[in-house]
Every structure is written in C-alpha cells, then in structure tokens.
Amino acid sequence: MSAQPGKLKTRPQFLHVAGRGRKVAVPGLVLQVLDQEQGATPRAGFTVTKKVGNAVVRNRTRRILREALRAVAHKEDLAAVDIVLIGRDGTRTRGFANVVEDLRRALRKGGALRP
C-alpha cells in the first residue's frame, strides 16, 4: 500500500505531464503519466473541461476521480510518477466501481503501478 499521492497544482506542471508523458484513454477517463526520478513521491492532478458541464457537474466529476485514485492507491503501490486524470462526460454516469476499475486498468497500461 502506498501513501496518498501529492498534488500537481500549477498549469506548467500539468503541461509538462501532457507534453512528455504517456496518454491512456479508457471509457471513464483519460490518464496522462510521466515518470519521475526514483524515490520521488507520486503526484496527481485532476482536470475536467467545460464540455462536461457546469461548475457543479465538473466538481462532482473531479471528486469522483479523486476518490477513485484514493481507492486504487490504498490497495495498489503507485510508482514514482506524475499523474493527470482528465474527467470525461461518462465519468459521472458510470458507476463508481466501474470508474475505479477503469482507473486501475489505465494505471497498469500507463506503467504507473509497481509490479
């Protein structure tokens, strides 16, 4: 079990992950992953575009993604990576268990989980 990931906070951090990282799309979300140097703590950031809905809908979608990552990080060991989770319109309509499974599958594909 790994500790709760740190936070990506600034736009340059998000753009760095988007420009140099790997991208994995699954039905409930899009994942961007960028490796850090060994021993660094994982960091995560969440974003949802205005296409998904108004502020209430976007915040709810962001909370779903945050809780899904918390659930996965509690059971799996995250590698030293920066993670950006992009919410889709389908994120809030899928069941929470499906979003968690989508995230777990995306993290495996992106190489963000330690074997």
C-alpha positions in Angstrom: 0.0 0.0 0.0 1.3 3.4 -0.9 0.7 6.7 0.7 -1.7 9.3 -0.7 -0.2 11.0 -3.8 0.9 14.6 -3.6 -0.7 17.3 -5.8 0.1 18.9 -9.1 -1.0 22.5 -8.7 0.2 24.8 -11.4 -0.5 24.9 -15.1 3.2 24.4 -16.1 3.2 21.1 -14.1 0.1 19.9 -16.0 1.5 21.0 -19.3 4.8 19.2 -18.5 3.0 15.9 -17.9 0.8 16.4 -21.0 3.8 17.2 -23.3 6.2 14.5 -22.2 4.0 11.8 -20.6 2.2 8.8 -21.9 -1.6 9.0 -22.5 -4.1 6.2 -21.9 -7.8 6.6 -22.7 -10.4 4.3 -21.1 -14.2 4.7 -21.1 -14.5 6.7 -17.9 -11.4 8.9 -18.0 -8.1 9.8 -19.7 -4.9 9.3 -17.9 -1.6 11.1 -18.5 1.5 9.6 -16.8 5.1 11.0 -16.6 7.9 9.1 -14.8 9.8 11.0 -12.0 13.2 10.2 -10.7 13.5 7.1 -8.4 12.4 7.6 -4.8 10.1 10.6 -5.5 6.6 10.5 -4.2 3.8 10.2 -6.7 1.8 13.3 -7.5 -1.6 13.7 -9.1 -3.7 16.4 -10.7 -7.3 16.4 -11.8 -9.0 18.3 -14.6 -12.4 18.4 -16.2 -13.3 20.6 -19.3 -16.3 22.8 -19.6 -17.6 20.5 -22.2 -18.6 18.1 -19.4 -21.0 20.6 -17.8 -21.3 23.5 -15.4 -19.2 24.0 -12.3 -21.3 21.7 -10.1 -21.0 18.8 -12.6 -17.3 19.4 -13.1 -16.6 19.5 -9.4 -18.6 16.3 -8.8 -16.7 14.6 -11.6 -13.4 15.8 -10.1 -14.4 14.4 -6.7 -15.3 11.0 -8.2 -11.8 10.9 -9.8 -10.1 11.9 -6.6 -11.9 9.2 -4.6 -11.2 6.6 -7.3 -7.5 7.4 -7.1 -7.6 7.2 -3.3 -9.3 3.8 -3.5 -6.7 2.5 -6.0 -3.7 4.0 -4.1 -5.0 2.3 -0.9 -4.7 -1.2 -2.5 -2.0 -0.8 -5.1 1.5 0.6 -4.9 2.0 3.6 -7.2 5.3 4.2 -8.9 7.2 7.5 -8.8 5.1 9.2 -11.4 3.1 12.4 -12.1 -0.5 11.6 -12.9 -3.1 13.8 -14.6 -6.6 12.5 -14.6 -9.0 14.0 -17.2 -12.7 13.6 -16.5 -15.0 12.7 -19.3 -18.7 13.2 -19.7 -19.1 9.4 -19.0 -17.2 9.6 -15.7 -20.2 10.7 -13.6 -22.7 8.4 -15.4 -20.6 5.2 -14.9 -20.8 3.5 -11.5 -18.1 4.2 -9.0 -16.8 0.6 -9.2 -16.5 0.9 -12.9 -14.5 4.2 -12.7 -12.2 2.6 -10.1 -11.7 -0.4 -12.5 -11.1 2.0 -15.4 -8.5 3.8 -13.4 -6.8 0.6 -12.3 -6.6 -0.6 -15.9 -5.3 2.8 -17.2 -2.6 2.9 -14.4 -1.5 -0.6 -15.4 -1.4 0.3 -19.1 0.5 3.6 -18.4 3.1 1.8 -16.1 2.1 3.8 -13.0 1.6 0.7 -10.8 4.6 -1.1 -9.3 4.6 -4.8 -10.2 
